[in-house]
Amino acid sequence: MTGIVSYAPYLPLNRLDRAEIGRAWGKGGKGEKAVASFDEDALTMAVAVGQSCLKGIDVKTVDGLFFASTTAPYAEKQSAATIAAALGMGAEVYTADFGNSLRSSTNALRAAVDAVNSGSLKNVLVCAADRRIALPNGANEMAFGDGAGALLIGKEGVVASIDSMYTMSDEIIDVFRSDTDRYVKSWEVRFVRDDGHGRVVPQAIKAALDKQGETIADFTKIVMYSPDARQLGAVTKAMKLDPAKVQDTFFNEFGDTGNAQVLITLAAALEQAKAGDRILVASYGNGADIFALTAAEGLAAAKPARDIDYYLTTKLMISTYEKYLRWREVVEVEPPATAAMEQPSPVALWRDNKSGLDLHGVKCRKCGTPQYPAQRVCIECGSKDDFDDYSFSDKESFLSTYSHDSLGVSADPPTTIAAVDFTGGGRITCDMTDRNPAEIKIGIPIEMVFRILRNIGGFYTYWWKARPKRD
């Protein structure tokens, strides 16, 4: 039986009130949207949701990683390889990127199921993330939110079986972004809703059910991608569905999270499901992918520690719309009156892959002291070259000391530099992110997060940063 072994959602900490967007343009706005920080992108969100999905699972048992996004950081360079390295998966993991469609997440999911069914791979982690940008003063700017979702697909320890899959392809130019565009564009709204989403999703669901000899009444919950709450309601009404059976997409809380939305809302449905419940999943984007799932025993125990309720209540409001524009580099600001930052070396970054990308240090075999960065001589007992690899990315830690730099260049001033001590041993000095400077105190618990350090010379430098732990 192939199915979901574990799952997780991820939403950035930051939220922007739509009324604040409306203030700038003299109009209203309801609800909020999730906003990735200035140092977050689709890749870093995929790492975060991958960590959550794999919590308590031996990463060495995962032999495939599929990454789906319409906003991957590179047009030519595989993002999945970077994500796998950050998660400590090793060089033998099979990696692949999926993109160019709002249903790339379910394209990746189907590929993962096919790979497991064929025996080509045993356990595949599917990560989907999007950070779409729309032109200011438009409906998409109000609608788009950022987020990620992940599923681990395998045959052992399945908590929700994938019983059937159906795909329908459809050629239409409704929502699009060409290779020369930065911003997502949409055609006339009625065409997009009525001849796109509102036509394709019902057709695909009907065809999938007819093929399997099932009816919509056989399902406890229906998960559908929708660009907003209004369209979800329109399709629900047109298909004569019971609104109580249709999973909320959290548009008013998170926004339209792109290709990740289906996995985020599926996570919400799985959190509430009981063994035996049937779930129908429908994605959309130049067609539709339909999946039929059955909840299995053990699903309740697989609920992620940071579930949808956590992300609904754990947030940090962005104070102004202008700050959001700066984070997205939509407005150009005066550059600092200092010498340009030196371009980093790809060779040096490659040499630091193990200590940098997956935050590995060492642990002394003799005295058991963890140490970061990796040493040749143990700082505690003096033994030489007698260490095991040791990952610090998921270890408990606390803030030892910090400083706020109001003069340094930052998209979110002041720059906060933190010295973080890991429980049991090891220390790192790094930037702090996702924090309110007024609330920082020595001794607070810290968690390490994978973020963008800089983008110079056309490539990204990713590294680990500290942030206050919120549970």
PyMOL commands that set and color helices and strands:
alter all, ss='L'
color gray80, all
select helices_A, chain A and resi 18-25+42-53+59-61+79-86+104-118+139-143+189-212+216-218+229-238+243-245+258-272+300-302+308-313+321-327+346-351+353-357+437-439
alter helices_A, ss='H'
color red, helices_A
select strands_A, chain A and resi 3-10+14-17+32-35+64-68+94-98+124-130+147-154+160-169+175-176+185-186+221-224+278-282+287-295+316-317+360-364+370-371+387-391+397-405+415-422+427-432+445-456+459-468
alter strands_A, ss='S'
color yellow, strands_A
deselect
rebuild
show_as cartoon
